[in-house]
Amino acid sequence: MKIKPIAAAALLALCSSFASAQTVLTVSSWLPPSHTLSTAQKEWCDLLEKNTAGKMKCNILPRGVTAPPGTLDAVKNGLADVSYTVHGYTPGRFLYTQMAEFSFLGNTSEPISVAFNKVAMKNPQFQGEHQGVKVISFFTHGPGMVFNTKRPVTNVAELGGLKWRVGGGMVNEIAKTLGMNVTLKPAPDSYELLSGGVMDGTLFPAESTESFRIDKLIKHATTFPGGLYNTSFVFIMNQAKYDKLSAEEKKAVDAISGEVAARMFGRGWDRVDRRAMGLMQANNVQIVKADAKFVADVKAKTAPLEKKWIQDAEAKGLKDAAKVLAEFRAEIAKQEK
């Protein structure tokens, strides 16, 4: 049977379309495209496209599909295929991941993120708190600091009397334990809260002073060895989308998940933390380093929070939570060498 030229051309086009078919992941970020989390997410997407020779790619949306606290459910429900979220933005939903939010964990994001991902992936209970989504990686930001527009903070007592924005999760409990007057608000609200005088200060890593445009608003900063707190993040994919991938596509995603992704997010955060510290100095922000007594007082006041986490985690199903926490700290120390 002879195939007419037009029919032959149509058949060729159809075959070509199958050969060049792509799997496209819809990717959402609730932060600006220039923010380190957005750029790290794009870096992950670019690597996925490169490793699959263009067979898989991302469609990065111009804006987030929902407000930050709704991100996990948005991915779970298929409004986006891939995104990241802060566990503390939905209080009471996540317990195990609070392990990565305690005081004095480490001085840079990458080692903490790699250690967090390693220990969390090793214990299935952590992923079990993320039903409906595929966990690509766990990670954290850099060491948390204290910023305010009013006065230097050199001891626990000076934390009182000011109004503070916090992001939720363990940092909320740490702040309350230290006698701070705190309000739970997402990070992008910080400029409006500080510029309008609704809040006097915020708890942030160094990076966030630039990202959220408060670098010219804040006057005082206090740093702590290992950070006053940290924030637990998770990088996720819609579970149904992952399940529909071919074996080869799943392999491509898995190859750049876990530690690979954790390092991407951690390295990016460390880079902007260093830049932000330089900007603070240029803007004449008064930076105070917490002395030994300040650190000891914080440790004494926050120690019961770790004990409570251990008890609660074990009650929920994490065996020997104290050992898991100790392993996490030991892995951070190992990664920092």
N, C-alpha and C positions, 0 to 999 in steps of 0.2 A: 504494500500500500504506500502510495506517494503522499508525503506530507506537504501541503501548500506552504509557500514561503512565509505567509503571515502567521499560519498556525505554528510553524517551526520556530519563528521568532518569539511567539508567545510562550511556547514550551521551554525555550532556552531561558527566557526571562524568569519563568517560574522556578526552574532548576537553580538559577543563579540566586534567586531570593532565598531558597532553602539553604543553599551553600553559605550564604552570608548572613543567615538569621542570627540575631543577637538576643541574648538574655539581658534585659535592662532592669536595673534595680532603682527604684524611686527612693531618693535619699533626702532626708529632712534635717535641718539644723535650726535650732531656736536662737542661735547666736549669729552675729554678722559674719559674712564670708571671710573677713579678715581675721576673725578670732582664731586663736591657735587650735581650738577644738574643731572648728569648721575646716581649717587647712589640713589638720591631721586626718580628718575624715576623707577629704578630697585626695590626700596622699594615698590613703588605703584604696580608694576607688581607682586611682591612676595605676597603682600597682596591680590591682585585679585585672584591669583592662590590658595592661602590658603582658602579664603572665598568661593570659588566655588568647593572646594575639587578636584582641578586639572582639572576641566572641561573647565576652561579658563586659558590660559597662554600666556606669551610673548616670542617672538623670538627677542632678542635684537641683532641688527646687529653690526658687529665689527667696523663699521665706519658710519658716517652720509651719508645719501643718496644724500645730496647736500651741498653746502656752506651755512653758517648760514642764509644769507638773503633770500635764496630760500626755507626755511623750510616750511613755511605756505603753499605755493603753492604745494610743494612736498606732503604734507599730503592731501591737497585738491584734488590732482590729483591721489592719491592712491599709490605713490611710497613708502610710509610708512603709517601704520595705526595710529601710535601714535608718537608724539614728542612735543617739546616745542620751542618757539622762542621769540626773543626780538622784541617788536613792533617797536622800533626806527630804526631797521635795514632796514626798507622799508619806507623811508621818504615820508610823504604826504598821507600814506595809512590809518593811524589810528589817530584819534583825541581824542576821549573820554578817552582813556587809558592814555593820557598824564597827567591826573589828578594825577596819582601815581608817577610822576617824578619830582614834585616840590621840592624846598629846604625845609629843616627843618621839615620833616614829622615825623620821629621817629628814635630811636636809635638802633633798632634791626629789623631783617627781619620778624620774625614770626608775631608780632602784626600788622605790616604794611600789610603783605600778607593777613592775615585773614580779616582785615578791607577792603582792596581793593577788595577781592573776594566777600565779603558780599554786599558791596555797588554796585559793578559792576553787580552782578547777580540780584540784586533788580531792576536794570534799564535796560530793554531789549535793549536799544540803544547800549550798550557796546557789547553784543553778536551779534548784528546786523552788526557790523563792521567785523565779522568773517564768512561771507557767505561761505558755502561749507565745513566747519569744525564744529565739535562739541566741544564746549569749556568745558574742564574738570575742569579747575581752572585758576584763575588769581593769580599772585603772584609777589613779587619784591625781589631784593637782599637787602643786608644790606646798611646802610648809605654810600653815596658816599664821597670819600676823594680825595685830590689832591696829586699826587706823581710826583716827578721829579728827574733828575740826576744832577741838576745844583746848586740850591740855596734854602734857606728857603723862604717860602711864608707866610708873616704875615699880608698882607693887599691887597686890590684890585689892587693897582698899580703894585705890584710885580707879579701879574698873567700875566701881559703884557710882551712882549719881548721874550717869550718862545713859542715853538711849541708843541701843545698838541694833543694827540689822544683822540677822544670821540666816543661813540657808537651810537650816533644819537638819535633822538627824542627830548624831552624837554631839555635834558642836553646840546645839541648842542646850543639851543637858550639861555640857562642860561650862557653858556661859552662865547658866542658872546656878550651878554649883559654886561658881566664883562670885556670885552676888550681882551679876549683871542684869540690867533691865533690857530684855531682848524681845524683838518682834521677828517673826518668821516671814521673810519676803524673798522672792527670787532675785538673783544677782542683777539682772538687767534693770531692776527698779532702783538701784542704789543712787544713781545720779539725782533723780527726782527727790528721793528721800533726804539726801544730804544737802542738796542745794536749797531745798525749801525749808530746811531746819526741822523737818519732822523727825529725823534721826541725827544723832551727834557723831556716830561712828559706825563702822562695819568690820566684820571679821572676814578677811580675804587672804589669798596668797598675793605676792607682790604683783604678779601679772595683771590682776584684775583692776588695779588702780588706773592703768592705761586703757584696758579694754572697755571699761565702763565709764571712762572720761571723768574720773574723780581725782586724777593726779594733781589738778590745780585747786581742788576743794579741800583736800586733807592737809593738815598742818603737822600732825604727829603720827609716828609709827613706832610700834614696839615689836621687836623680833625675839624669837625663842629658839634655843638650840633644838633642832628636830621638829620645830613647829608647835604652836599652841594646840593645833587641831589639824585634821585633814578632812577631805571630802571624798566620799566613795562615788565613783561613776561606773556605768556599765554601757558598753557598745553593743548594740543588739540588732537582730534581723527578725522579721516576721517569720514565725515557725513554719507556717504553711508554704510561704515562698521558698524557704530553704528545702523543705521536704519535696517540692516539685522540681528541684534542680536535678540534672543528670548526675550520675556518679562522678563524672569528670569535673563537672561544675562545682559539686560539693567539695571535691578534693582541692580545687583552686581556692575556694573560700577558706577552707580549713587551713590551708598552707600559710595564709597570712592572718590567721586569727590567733588568739592566745597571746603568747609573748611578743610576737612580731607586732601586733597592733598595740599592745601595751607600751612597747618601746616607742612607737610612733607618737602616741599621745604624750608620753612622759618626756621624750626629747624635746618636743615642741614646747611643752609647758616650761621646761627648764630654760630654754632659750629666751622666752619672753619674760620670765621671772628676772633673769639677769639684766635684760634691757630696762625693765621697770624700776629696778633698784637704781640704775644710773639716772633715770628720769627723775626719780624722787630726790636724789641728791642735787640735780640741776634745778629743781623747783624749791630747793631749800626746805624740804620736809625734815623736821627734827626726828631722827631715828635713834631710838633707845634700844640697847641690848639688855634683855632681862638678866639680872644678876643671879647669883647662886641662891640667895634667899627667896627671890621671886619664883624661881624655878621649883625650889623645894616646897614652897607653899602651894603652888599649883599641883604638884605631884601628890601632896598630902590630901588636898581637897578632891582631886579627881580619881584617886585610887579606888574608892568605893564604886565608881562607875564601871571600872573594868571587872570588879568582882561581880557586880550585878549582871553585866553582859555574859560572863561565864555561866552564871546560874541560869539565866534566861535562855541562852543558846543550848545548854544541855537539856533543859526542860523541853525545848522545842524539838530536839533530836540530834544535836551535834555532839557526838561522843568526845569526851575529854577536851572540852573547849579551851581549857587553860593551856593544854599542850599545843593546840592549834594556834593560839595567840602567841605562844613562845616561839613556835616554829616560824611564824610570820615575822616576828622581830629579828630572829636569827637570820632569816633569808634576806631581810633588808640590809643587815650588817654585812652579809656576804656579798650582796650586789654593790654595796657602796665601796668595797675595796678596789 
